[in-house]
Amino acid sequence: MPFPAGGATDVAARTIAPKLSEALGQQVVVENRAGASGIIGVDLTAKSPPDGYTIVIATVGTISINPHLYSKMPFDPAKDLAPTSLAGDIFNVLVVHPSLPAQSVKALVALARSHPGQLNFGSSGTGAADHLAGELFQIMTGTKMVHVAYKGGPPAMVDLVGGNLQLMFSTMPTAIGLIKGRKLNPLAITNSRRFPLLPDVPTVAEAGVPGYVVNNWCGVFVPAAAPADVIARLSVEIGRAVATPDVKRRLLDAGIDAIANTPAGFAVYIRDETAKWGKVIRDAKVTMD
């Protein structure tokens, strides 16, 4: 049973796969098919026989963001894939350089409003979840900052620590070591709940931007024509896997909140997320040109 994965989803795949092997009574093999913003691994699954033996962990970027960024994709997430369950939500954190004279979200908004176009925020790439988190922040706060795209989160972090950037909406795995080393200051968590390992850091919504939520989620999909009983069984077993204490702990240590839902619930969630990010991309005029 191939389990294509790429990027941050690899941790979730390798953590959940052993539990699925036990529950299903057959080996779940993890194949890391990274590349093209997750499109390669997902495309492999979308074009596989719909027998339930090929499943994929895909992110909000591949499923709900990329269709609005690329005029042509090798698959249609809405038509070629069947959602089974969420698997996790990767925590993202708004971090700033310690020298920035704004060490709270409200202070950052005030500074950005008084100095339009003078603050730089980095991201792992144009159209990535951390980039769009910044665009949504600007839309909801009426601020104007300069986006600087990098080829991945770590290079952006190097420039942020070096003072060439002022802030970043980083994934927690990329930022946590620098936060603990006091190289960066965490202002807020972008997700819908606080990060348990940094319990004193509020969410962006709690910190002064009501309604702001960026959940960098990942979930499990199979080919669209997979049998309903296969989808239901996978959903149940994924839910059981992510509910076990050892899986929850390992995922949390990697900056991932272990969560699951039903196929129907996941489908509604994807629909809402796809509409949300489509509007952000249009309003912010984000293009891949």
VOBA-1610 file (N, C-alpha, C; in pm, whole numbers, padded with zeros to 5 digits, always signed):
BEGIN
Met+00085-00118+00000Met+00000+00000+00000Met+00089+00124+00000Pro+00120+00178-00117Pro+00203+00300-00121Pro+00136+00414-00046Phe+00218+00498+00011Phe+00170+00611+00088Phe+00251+00734+00048Pro+00226+00788-00073Pro+00306+00902-00119Pro+00295+01019-00023Ala+00407+01085+00001Ala+00408+01201+00090Ala+00521+01292+00051Gly+00514+01415+00094Gly+00623+01507+00064Gly+00627+01620+00164Gly+00745+01676+00186Gly+00759+01790+00275Gly+00717+01757+00418Ala+00643+01850+00481Ala+00604+01835+00620Ala+00512+01715+00642Thr+00444+01673+00538Thr+00353+01559+00552Thr+00428+01428+00574Asp+00556+01426+00546Asp+00633+01302+00563Asp+00633+01256+00708Val+00642+01351+00801Val+00640+01316+00944Val+00506+01251+00979Ala+00398+01311+00934Ala+00266+01256+00963Ala+00250+01117+00902Ala+00297+01102+00778Ala+00285+00972+00711Ala+00359+00863+00785Arg+00482+00891+00823Arg+00565+00789+00888Arg+00520+00762+01032Thr+00448+00856+01091Thr+00396+00834+01225Thr+00267+00753+01223Ile+00182+00782+01126Ile+00052+00716+01118Ile+00061+00578+01052Ala+00152+00562+00957Ala+00160+00438+00878Ala+00170+00311+00964Pro+00255+00305+01067Pro+00263+00182+01148Pro+00130+00146+01213Lys+00055+00246+01256Lys-00076+00220+01317Lys-00174+00164+01215Leu-00168+00218+01092Leu-00255+00165+00987Leu-00216+00023+00952Ser-00086-00007+00951Ser-00041-00143+00923Ser-00100-00242+01023Glu-00098-00204+01150Glu-00153-00291+01254Glu-00303-00309+01236Ala-00373-00201+01210Ala-00519-00205+01201Ala-00568-00279+01077Leu-00497-00261+00965Leu-00541-00319+00838Leu-00484-00457+00812Gly-00385-00496+00891Gly-00328-00628+00875Gly-00239-00645+00754Gln-00187-00535+00701Gln-00095-00542+00589Gln+00000-00423+00592Gln+00115-00441+00532Gln+00220-00340+00540Gln+00181-00212+00466Val+00198-00100+00532Val+00179+00031+00470Val+00318+00088+00442Val+00351+00103+00316Val+00483+00149+00275Val+00477+00298+00244Val+00565+00375+00305Val+00569+00519+00283Val+00665+00551+00168Glu+00614+00620+00068Glu+00696+00665-00044Glu+00693+00818-00045Asn+00805+00879-00024Asn+00812+01025-00025Asn+00821+01073-00169Arg+00711+01126-00218Arg+00706+01177-00356Arg+00694+01329-00353Ala+00795+01394-00302Ala+00792+01540-00289Ala+00813+01606-00425Gly+00773+01733-00433Gly+00798+01811-00554Gly+00675+01877-00609Ala+00697+01991-00674Ala+00590+02065-00742Ala+00477+02100-00646Ser+00514+02147-00527Ser+00415+02187-00426Ser+00319+02075-00391Gly+00371+01953-00388Gly+00289+01838-00352Gly+00213+01776-00467Ile+00221+01836-00584Ile+00140+01789-00697Ile+00183+01650-00742Ile+00313+01619-00738Ile+00362+01491-00788Ile+00303+01375-00710Gly+00311+01381-00577Gly+00259+01272-00496Gly+00109+01255-00507Val+00037+01367-00512Val-00108+01360-00521Val-00151+01310-00658Asp-00081+01352-00762Asp-00115+01308-00897Asp-00098+01156-00910Leu+00005+01102-00846Leu+00025+00957-00848Leu-00098+00885-00793Thr-00150+00937-00683Thr-00268+00875-00621Thr-00392+00894-00706Ala-00411+01015-00757Ala-00530+01044-00837Ala-00542+00953-00958Lys-00428+00909-01013Lys-00428+00826-01134Lys-00409+00677-01103Ser-00407+00640-00976Ser-00390+00500-00938Ser-00523+00425-00943Pro-00519+00292-00950Pro-00643+00215-00945Pro-00721+00248-00818Pro-00852+00265-00827Pro-00932+00306-00711Pro-00968+00189-00620Asp-00867+00118-00574Asp-00892-00001-00493Asp-00858+00019-00345Gly-00816+00140-00309Gly-00783+00168-00170Gly-00643+00132-00131Tyr-00564+00084-00226Tyr-00426+00045-00195Tyr-00325+00158-00217Thr-00371+00267-00272Thr-00285+00384-00287Thr-00354+00502-00221Ile-00291+00556-00118Ile-00347+00668-00045Ile-00238+00776-00032Val-00280+00897-00006Val-00183+01006+00000Val-00221+01104+00110Ile-00121+01158+00175Ile-00142+01271+00264Ile-00110+01397+00186Ala-00209+01483+00175Ala-00192+01608+00100Ala-00226+01726+00191Thr-00173+01842+00156Thr-00189+01960+00240Thr-00290+02058+00182Val-00321+02159+00262Val-00407+02268+00217Val-00351+02332+00091Gly-00218+02337+00081Gly-00158+02399-00037Gly-00191+02326-00165Thr-00177+02195-00164Thr-00202+02117-00284Thr-00350+02110-00318Ile-00434+02097-00217Ile-00576+02073-00240Ile-00657+02201-00255Ser-00635+02299-00169Ser-00723+02417-00166Ser-00660+02545-00220Ile-00527+02547-00232Ile-00459+02668-00279Ile-00414+02656-00424Asn-00346+02548-00457Asn-00290+02535-00592Asn-00392+02549-00706Pro-00515+02498-00692Pro-00611+02515-00801Pro-00639+02660-00837His-00614+02752-00744His-00635+02894-00772His-00509+02961-00826Leu-00396+02892-00817Leu-00268+02951-00859Leu-00225+02904-00998Tyr-00261+02781-01030Tyr-00215+02720-01156Tyr-00332+02705-01253Ser-00314+02756-01374Ser-00421+02745-01475Ser-00439+02601-01520Lys-00330+02522-01511Lys-00339+02382-01550Lys-00274+02296-01442Met-00348+02195-01396Met-00297+02095-01303Met-00326+01958-01361Pro-00244+01857-01332Pro-00265+01724-01389Pro-00384+01649-01328Phe-00445+01706-01226Phe-00561+01644-01164Phe-00650+01754-01107Asp-00775+01719-01083Asp-00871+01811-01021Asp-00902+01756-00882Pro-00859+01825-00775Pro-00882+01773-00641Pro-01028+01741-00612Ala-01119+01821-00667Ala-01260+01802-00638Ala-01319+01683-00712Lys-01261+01646-00826Lys-01317+01539-00908Lys-01237+01409-00902Asp-01107+01418-00880Asp-01020+01302-00893Asp-00979+01240-00760Leu-01017+01303-00649Leu-00978+01252-00518Leu-01099+01241-00426Ala-01096+01143-00338Ala-01200+01128-00236Ala-01135+01152-00100Pro-01184+01248-00023Pro-01127+01273+00109Pro-01172+01165+00208Thr-01078+01120+00293Thr-01115+01023+00395Thr-01117+01086+00534Ser-01013+01161+00568Ser-01007+01224+00700Ser-00892+01324+00707Leu-00910+01426+00788Leu-00796+01506+00829Leu-00699+01417+00906Ala-00573+01453+00905Ala-00473+01378+00982Ala-00401+01468+01080Gly-00386+01596+01045Gly-00316+01686+01135Gly-00323+01829+01086Asp-00289+01919+01176Asp-00284+02061+01145Asp-00146+02112+01188Ile-00066+02151+01091Ile+00069+02198+01119Ile+00062+02338+01178Phe+00115+02356+01298Phe+00110+02487+01362Phe+00201+02586+01290Asn+00150+02706+01267Asn+00228+02817+01214Asn+00232+02928+01317Val+00341+03002+01319Val+00358+03106+01420Val+00410+03234+01356Leu+00353+03346+01396Leu+00400+03477+01353Leu+00519+03513+01441Val+00637+03518+01380Val+00759+03551+01454Val+00820+03679+01398Val+00885+03755+01488Val+00948+03879+01446Val+01090+03884+01499His+01172+03966+01434His+01308+03987+01482His+01302+04064+01615Pro+01385+04028+01712Pro+01380+04095+01843Pro+01400+04245+01838Ser+01465+04296+01735Ser+01490+04440+01727Ser+01369+04519+01679Leu+01266+04449+01627Leu+01149+04521+01574Leu+01076+04591+01689Pro+01048+04719+01674Pro+00980+04792+01781Pro+00830+04764+01784Ala+00797+04636+01780Ala+00658+04592+01787Ala+00658+04447+01833Gln+00634+04427+01962Gln+00644+04293+02018Gln+00508+04239+02062Ser+00405+04282+01991Ser+00271+04227+02005Ser+00201+04243+01872Val+00094+04170+01851Val+00022+04181+01724Val-00035+04321+01706Lys-00094+04377+01812Lys-00151+04511+01801Lys-00044+04614+01769Ala+00073+04600+01832Ala+00183+04693+01804Ala+00234+04677+01662Leu+00237+04551+01613Leu+00281+04527+01476Leu+00185+04591+01377Val+00056+04577+01401Val-00043+04637+01312Val-00027+04788+01310Ala-00010+04846+01427Ala+00007+04991+01435Ala+00132+05037+01361Leu+00241+04963+01376Leu+00366+04998+01308Leu+00351+04984+01158Ala+00289+04876+01114Ala+00272+04854+00970Ala+00181+04959+00907Arg+00078+05001+00980Arg-00012+05104+00928Arg+00058+05239+00918Ser+00146+05267+01012Ser+00214+05396+01012Ser+00334+05400+00919His+00379+05280+00875His+00493+05272+00784His+00459+05177+00667Pro+00361+05211+00585Pro+00320+05122+00476Pro+00435+05092+00379Gly+00449+04965+00345Gly+00552+04923+00250Gly+00692+04920+00304Gln+00709+04936+00435Gln+00844+04940+00490Gln+00882+04816+00571Leu+00786+04730+00596Leu+00815+04605+00666Leu+00818+04491+00566Asn+00917+04403+00578Asn+00930+04288+00490Asn+00894+04160+00564Phe+00812+04077+00502Phe+00786+03945+00559Phe+00826+03838+00459Gly+00893+03736+00509Gly+00941+03630+00422Gly+00846+03511+00418Ser+00865+03427+00318Ser+00787+03304+00308Ser+00868+03197+00237Ser+00817+03075+00241Ser+00885+02964+00174Ser+00861+02963+00024Gly+00781+03056-00026Gly+00758+03066-00169Gly+00626+03132-00201Thr+00616+03192-00318Thr+00491+03256-00360Thr+00379+03154-00365Gly+00268+03186-00303Gly+00152+03098-00302Gly+00155+02993-00194Ala+00264+02984-00119Ala+00271+02888-00009Ala+00181+02933+00105Ala+00150+02841+00195Ala+00058+02874+00304Ala+00111+02988+00390Asp+00243+02992+00413Asp+00296+03099+00496Asp+00291+03235+00425His+00301+03234+00293His+00284+03358+00217His+00140+03407+00228Leu+00045+03317+00204Leu-00095+03357+00206Leu-00142+03395+00347Ala-00076+03339+00449Ala-00106+03380+00586Ala-00075+03529+00602Gly+00035+03573+00541Gly+00070+03714+00546Gly-00025+03800+00466Glu-00068+03749+00352Glu-00163+03826+00270Glu-00296+03841+00342Leu-00343+03734+00405Leu-00469+03741+00480Leu-00455+03840+00596Phe-00342+03838+00661Phe-00316+03931+00773Phe-00326+04075+00725Gln-00266+04104+00610Gln-00273+04241+00556Gln-00415+04280+00521Ile-00488+04188+00459Ile-00626+04217+00420Ile-00711+04248+00542Met-00693+04169+00647Met-00780+04183+00765Met-00739+04298+00855Thr-00615+04346+00843Thr-00568+04455+00929Thr-00552+04587+00856Gly-00572+04585+00725Gly-00556+04708+00649Gly-00414+04758+00644Thr-00319+04664+00641Thr-00177+04700+00637Thr-00118+04667+00501Lys-00001+04722+00474Lys+00069+04694+00350Lys+00215+04667+00381Met+00256+04540+00362Met+00394+04500+00382Met+00449+04442+00252Val+00578+04421+00247Val+00644+04369+00127Val+00671+04220+00146His+00619+04139+00055His+00643+03995+00061His+00774+03961-00010Val+00857+03880+00056Val+00983+03834-00002Val+00979+03681-00005Ala+00973+03625-00126Ala+00962+03480-00142Ala+01099+03415-00147Tyr+01113+03302-00080Tyr+01236+03224-00080Tyr+01207+03084-00133Lys+01312+03010-00156Lys+01297+02870-00198Lys+01302+02781-00074Gly+01196+02791+00006Gly+01189+02713+00128Gly+01193+02800+00252Gly+01142+02744+00362Gly+01138+02818+00486Gly+01273+02845+00550Pro+01366+02748+00552Pro+01496+02772+00618Pro+01573+02892+00564Pro+01584+02912+00431Pro+01656+03031+00383Pro+01591+03161+00430Ala+01458+03162+00435Ala+01390+03282+00483Ala+01423+03305+00630Met+01431+03197+00706Met+01464+03210+00848Met+01605+03268+00868Val+01697+03228+00783Val+01834+03281+00793Val+01831+03432+00780Asp+01756+03483+00683Asp+01748+03628+00663Asp+01670+03696+00774Leu+01571+03628+00830Leu+01495+03688+00940Leu+01584+03701+01064Val+01656+03596+01096Val+01747+03601+01211Val+01856+03706+01189Gly+01899+03721+01063Gly+02002+03818+01030Gly+01953+03960+01023Gly+01822+03981+01036Gly+01767+04116+01036Gly+01733+04171+00899Asn+01744+04088+00794Asn+01708+04135+00660Asn+01557+04133+00637Leu+01486+04058+00720Leu+01340+04057+00722Leu+01296+04099+00861Gln+01172+04143+00871Gln+01121+04181+01002Gln+01029+04075+01064Leu+00963+03998+00979Leu+00868+03901+01032Leu+00842+03788+00934Met+00776+03685+00985Met+00746+03568+00903Met+00634+03489+00969Phe+00547+03432+00889Phe+00441+03344+00937Phe+00489+03200+00916Ser+00577+03157+01003Ser+00655+03035+00981Ser+00584+02910+01032Thr+00620+02795+00974Thr+00577+02669+01033Thr+00649+02654+01167Met+00583+02591+01261Met+00642+02575+01393Met+00772+02494+01390Pro+00781+02383+01313Pro+00907+02309+01311Pro+01026+02394+01269Thr+01004+02489+01178Thr+01113+02575+01132Thr+01151+02679+01236Ala+01054+02723+01314Ala+01077+02836+01404Ala+01106+02798+01549Ile+01062+02681+01594Ile+01063+02652+01738Ile+01202+02660+01800Gly+01304+02610+01732Gly+01439+02614+01788Gly+01489+02756+01805Leu+01458+02842+01710Leu+01501+02982+01716Leu+01422+03059+01821Ile+01298+03018+01843Ile+01219+03079+01949Ile+01277+03043+02086Lys+01306+02914+02103Lys+01362+02870+02231Lys+01501+02928+02255Gly+01575+02952+02146Gly+01708+03012+02159Gly+01705+03164+02167Arg+01582+03221+02172Arg+01562+03366+02184Arg+01618+03444+02065Lys+01627+03378+01951Lys+01670+03446+01830Lys+01552+03519+01764Leu+01430+03469+01790Leu+01309+03528+01736Leu+01204+03537+01845Asn+01114+03632+01832Asn+01006+03646+01928Asn+00874+03603+01866Pro+00803+03512+01930Pro+00673+03468+01878Pro+00562+03563+01923Leu+00488+03618+01828Leu+00379+03709+01865Leu+00247+03637+01875Ala+00224+03538+01787Ala+00094+03471+01788Ala+00097+03346+01701Ile+00005+03256+01731Ile-00017+03133+01653Ile-00124+03161+01550Thr-00103+03122+01426Thr-00201+03151+01321Thr-00321+03058+01325Asn-00306+02942+01388Asn-00410+02840+01384Asn-00530+02875+01472Ser-00629+02788+01473Ser-00751+02813+01548Ser-00734+02785+01697Arg-00622+02723+01736Arg-00597+02705+01879Arg-00449+02725+01908Arg-00416+02745+02036Arg-00278+02767+02075Arg-00194+02641+02062Phe-00064+02662+02047Phe+00031+02552+02040Phe+00061+02507+02184Pro+00029+02382+02219Pro+00044+02338+02358Pro+00184+02352+02416Leu+00287+02349+02332Leu+00423+02360+02384Leu+00467+02505+02403Leu+00384+02600+02356Leu+00406+02743+02382Leu+00272+02801+02431Pro+00226+02756+02546Pro+00089+02788+02589Pro+00062+02936+02615Asp+00167+03014+02637Asp+00148+03156+02665Asp+00139+03243+02540Val+00163+03182+02425Val+00155+03257+02298Val+00011+03250+02247Pro-00057+03363+02234Pro-00198+03361+02191Pro-00212+03330+02042Thr-00332+03304+02000Thr-00359+03296+01856Thr-00367+03439+01802Val-00356+03454+01671Val-00367+03587+01610Val-00505+03647+01641Ala-00607+03561+01637Ala-00743+03609+01667Ala-00752+03661+01810Glu-00693+03589+01902Glu-00693+03633+02043Glu-00611+03760+02062Ala-00509+03777+01980Ala-00415+03888+01998Ala-00459+04018+01933Gly-00577+04019+01871Gly-00625+04146+01819Gly-00677+04148+01677Val-00681+04030+01611Val-00737+04024+01475Val-00849+03920+01475Pro-00966+03956+01525Pro-01076+03860+01536Pro-01111+03796+01402Gly-01129+03664+01404Gly-01167+03593+01282Gly-01050+03543+01199Tyr-00929+03586+01234Tyr-00812+03541+01158Tyr-00778+03397+01197Val-00775+03308+01098Val-00737+03169+01120Val-00666+03118+00995Val-00549+03060+01014Val-00479+02991+00906Val-00441+02853+00960Asn-00516+02753+00919Asn-00488+02616+00959Asn-00413+02547+00845Asn-00288+02515+00869Asn-00202+02453+00767Asn-00220+02301+00774Trp-00338+02256+00732Trp-00379+02118+00755Trp-00325+02019+00652Cys-00327+01893+00691Cys-00300+01784+00597Cys-00402+01674+00622Gly-00435+01602+00516Gly-00537+01497+00527Gly-00511+01385+00429Val-00587+01279+00444Val-00566+01158+00366Val-00671+01145+00256Phe-00623+01112+00137Phe-00709+01100+00019Phe-00684+00968-00052Val-00786+00924-00127Val-00775+00808-00215Val-00832+00848-00351Pro-00811+00767-00456Pro-00873+00800-00585Pro-01024+00814-00572Ala-01082+00901-00652Ala-01223+00937-00638Ala-01319+00818-00647Ala-01285+00718-00727Ala-01375+00606-00748Ala-01357+00493-00647Ala-01280+00516-00543Ala-01260+00411-00442Ala-01393+00374-00377Pro-01412+00248-00344Pro-01539+00205-00284Pro-01568+00278-00152Ala-01696+00300-00126Ala-01737+00373-00007Ala-01695+00302+00121Asp-01698+00168+00119Asp-01661+00095+00241Asp-01511+00108+00270Val-01431+00119+00164Val-01288+00138+00181Val-01261+00277+00241Ile-01328+00378+00189Ile-01312+00514+00240Ile-01353+00521+00386Ala-01466+00458+00419Ala-01514+00459+00557Ala-01417+00389+00650Arg-01363+00275+00607Arg-01269+00200+00692Arg-01141+00281+00716Leu-01089+00341+00611Leu-00968+00421+00626Leu-00993+00538+00720Ser-01108+00602+00706Ser-01139+00716+00792Ser-01142+00675+00939Val-01205+00563+00968Val-01213+00515+01106Val-01074+00484+01161Glu-00993+00415+01081Glu-00861+00374+01131Glu-00766+00493+01144Ile-00779+00592+01057Ile-00697+00712+01072Ile-00736+00785+01200Gly-00867+00793+01225Gly-00914+00856+01347Gly-00861+00787+01471Arg-00861+00654+01469Arg-00809+00578+01583Arg-00659+00600+01598Ala-00589+00604+01486Ala-00444+00619+01490Ala-00404+00752+01552Val-00464+00862+01505Val-00421+00994+01554Val-00472+01022+01695Ala-00562+00937+01745Ala-00613+00955+01881Ala-00527+00884+01985Thr-00435+00798+01940Thr-00352+00726+02036Thr-00248+00820+02096Pro-00221+00806+02225Pro-00130+00900+02293Pro+00008+00909+02230Asp+00065+00797+02186Asp+00201+00803+02131Asp+00204+00877+01999Val+00101+00858+01915Val+00095+00931+01787Val+00073+01080+01812Lys-00019+01112+01902Lys-00044+01254+01934Lys+00083+01322+01984Arg+00157+01251+02069Arg+00280+01309+02124Arg+00385+01329+02017Arg+00406+01229+01932Arg+00508+01239+01827Arg+00474+01349+01727Leu+00346+01360+01692Leu+00306+01466+01599Leu+00320+01603+01664Leu+00282+01615+01791Leu+00295+01743+01859Leu+00441+01786+01868Asp+00529+01691+01895Asp+00672+01722+01901Asp+00722+01774+01767Ala+00655+01736+01658Ala+00691+01783+01524Ala+00613+01908+01484Gly+00536+01964+01578Gly+00460+02085+01549Gly+00329+02061+01479Ile+00274+01940+01494Ile+00150+01902+01426Ile+00044+01866+01529Asp-00074+01923+01513Asp-00189+01892+01597Asp-00262+01774+01535Ala-00269+01660+01606Ala-00333+01540+01553Ala-00485+01556+01558Ile-00548+01554+01442Ile-00694+01568+01434Ile-00748+01477+01325Ala-00875+01443+01335Ala-00939+01359+01234Ala-01085+01398+01223Asn-01148+01359+01113Asn-01292+01380+01097Asn-01347+01278+00999Thr-01475+01286+00967Thr-01539+01192+00876Thr-01516+01234+00731Pro-01535+01141+00637Pro-01523+01181+00496Pro-01615+01297+00459Ala-01739+01293+00507Ala-01833+01400+00475Ala-01789+01531+00539Gly-01746+01525+00664Gly-01700+01645+00732Gly-01576+01703+00667Phe-01487+01615+00622Phe-01365+01660+00555Phe-01398+01726+00422Ala-01495+01670+00350Ala-01534+01728+00221Ala-01587+01870+00237Val-01669+01891+00340Val-01722+02025+00366Val-01609+02121+00405Tyr-01518+02073+00487Tyr-01404+02154+00530Tyr-01320+02197+00410Ile-01293+02103+00320Ile-01215+02134+00200Ile-01287+02237+00114Arg-01416+02221+00099Arg-01494+02317+00020Arg-01479+02458+00076Asp-01492+02470+00209Asp-01482+02601+00272Asp-01340+02658+00260Glu-01239+02575+00279Glu-01101+02619+00270Glu-01066+02662+00128Thr-01115+02588+00031Thr-01087+02622-00110Thr-01149+02756-00146Ala-01271+02780-00100Ala-01336+02909-00126Ala-01262+03022-00055Lys-01221+02998+00069Lys-01151+03100+00148Lys-01022+03143+00080Trp-00940+03045+00040Trp-00809+03080-00016Trp-00821+03133-00158Gly-00925+03093-00229Gly-00948+03151-00360Gly-00973+03300-00350Lys-01052+03339-00251Lys-01082+03481-00232Lys-00956+03558-00191Val-00877+03500-00100Val-00753+03568-00058Val-00660+03589-00177Ile-00645+03486-00259Ile-00556+03493-00375Ile-00605+03599-00475Arg-00735+03604-00495Arg-00789+03707-00585Arg-00774+03847-00527Asp-00808+03862-00401Asp-00802+03995-00339Asp-00659+04047-00329Ala-00565+03954-00303Ala-00424+03995-00291Ala-00353+03997-00426Lys-00423+03953-00532Lys-00368+03949-00667Lys-00238+03867-00673Val-00242+03751-00611Val-00127+03661-00611Val-00127+03583-00740Thr-00013+03581-00808Thr+00003+03502-00931Thr+00133+03426-00926Met+00143+03325-01010Met+00266+03246-01018Met+00351+03289-01136Asp+00319+03399-01202Asp+00397+03448-01316Asp+00532+03502-01273
//
